[in-house]
Each structure stands twice: as structure tokens, then as C-alpha cells.
């Protein structure tokens, strides 16, 4: 996409409900390429890094079809503490 071509368009409103559907669609694409666990943990860790509350993370993750905050936190802990084998297991 040419950046200059979009100058006439209105900027995206990332709080708009349609964007949530687009985010969900992107995650469906991601799920076809890698486990849901990876994208859920990446999103959860990113949101927590930026100070998003646990409940808000959970609400967002579940709306787009990802893991819950509780499960994402469990897997984030395994990854951060260096238990890469456990993190990569399919359970």
C-alpha cells in the first residue's frame, strides 16, 4: 500500500467495533500459521507491559478468540522463566 495514496482517507479509529472484527480476522490468519498460545501470550505480555489491566486484557483476548488472561499469564510465566520446552508443548 502506498502511504501517500492514503492521505485523503480519514485516520483509523482503533476503538471502533469494526476494527475489533478486523483484529479478530488477523488472529484467525495468525492461528493458521502458528499456535493460538503464541499470539495470545504475545498480546497479553504487550498489553500488560503498557499497563492494561488484567480484566481488560481478558475481555479483549476473549472477544477476538484468544486464550484467557489466566491461561496467557501461565504460558507467559513459563516463557519468561526460561522453561521454553514447557512453553512449546501443545497443552
C-alpha positions as CSV (number, residue, x, y, z in Angstrom):
1,X,0.0,0.0,0.0
2,X,1.3,3.4,-1.0
3,X,1.4,5.7,2.1
4,X,0.9,8.8,0.0
5,X,-2.3,7.4,-1.5
6,X,-4.0,7.3,1.9
7,X,-3.6,11.0,2.7
8,X,-7.2,11.7,1.6
9,X,-8.6,9.0,3.8
10,X,-9.7,9.6,7.4
11,X,-7.4,8.1,10.0
12,X,-8.5,4.8,11.5
13,X,-10.4,4.9,14.8
14,X,-8.9,1.9,16.6
15,X,-11.7,1.9,19.2
16,X,-14.3,1.4,16.5
17,X,-16.1,-2.0,16.7
18,X,-15.4,-2.8,13.1
19,X,-11.7,-2.7,13.9
20,X,-12.3,-5.4,16.6
21,X,-13.6,-7.6,13.8
22,X,-10.5,-6.9,11.7
23,X,-8.3,-7.7,14.6
24,X,-10.1,-11.0,15.0
25,X,-9.7,-11.7,11.3
26,X,-5.9,-11.1,11.6
27,X,-5.7,-13.5,14.5
28,X,-7.6,-16.2,12.5
29,X,-4.8,-15.8,9.9
30,X,-2.2,-16.0,12.6
31,X,-3.8,-19.1,14.1
32,X,-3.5,-20.8,10.7
33,X,0.3,-20.2,10.8
34,X,1.2,-20.7,14.5
35,X,-0.5,-21.9,17.7
36,X,-3.0,-19.6,19.4
37,X,-0.9,-19.8,22.5
38,X,1.9,-17.8,20.9
39,X,-0.3,-15.0,19.7
40,X,-2.2,-14.9,23.0
41,X,1.0,-14.7,25.1
42,X,2.5,-12.0,22.8
43,X,-0.7,-9.9,23.0
44,X,-1.1,-10.4,26.8
45,X,2.5,-9.6,27.5
46,X,2.4,-6.5,25.3
47,X,-0.8,-5.2,26.9
48,X,0.5,-5.8,30.4
49,X,3.7,-4.0,29.5
50,X,1.7,-1.0,28.6
51,X,-0.3,-1.1,31.8
52,X,-3.6,-2.6,30.6
53,X,-5.5,-4.2,33.5
54,X,-5.8,-7.9,33.7
55,X,-9.6,-7.8,33.2
56,X,-9.3,-5.6,30.2
57,X,-6.8,-7.9,28.7
58,X,-9.1,-10.8,29.3
59,X,-12.1,-9.1,27.8
60,X,-10.1,-8.2,24.7
61,X,-8.5,-11.5,24.3
62,X,-11.7,-13.5,24.6
63,X,-13.5,-11.1,22.2
64,X,-11.0,-11.9,19.5
65,X,-11.0,-15.6,20.2
66,X,-7.7,-15.9,22.0
67,X,-6.8,-17.5,25.3
68,X,-8.0,-16.1,28.6
69,X,-5.7,-13.8,30.7
70,X,-5.3,-16.6,33.2
71,X,-4.0,-19.1,30.6
72,X,-1.9,-16.5,28.8
73,X,-0.3,-15.5,32.1
74,X,0.5,-19.1,32.8
75,X,2.3,-19.5,29.5
76,X,4.0,-16.1,29.7
77,X,5.4,-17.1,33.1
78,X,6.7,-20.4,31.6
79,X,8.4,-18.5,28.7
80,X,9.9,-15.7,30.8
81,X,11.3,-18.1,33.4
82,X,13.1,-19.9,30.7
83,X,11.0,-23.1,30.5
84,X,10.9,-23.0,26.7
85,X,10.2,-26.7,26.4
86,X,7.1,-26.4,28.5
87,X,6.0,-23.3,26.6
88,X,6.3,-25.1,23.3
89,X,4.4,-28.2,24.3
90,X,0.9,-28.4,22.9
91,X,-1.0,-28.5,26.2
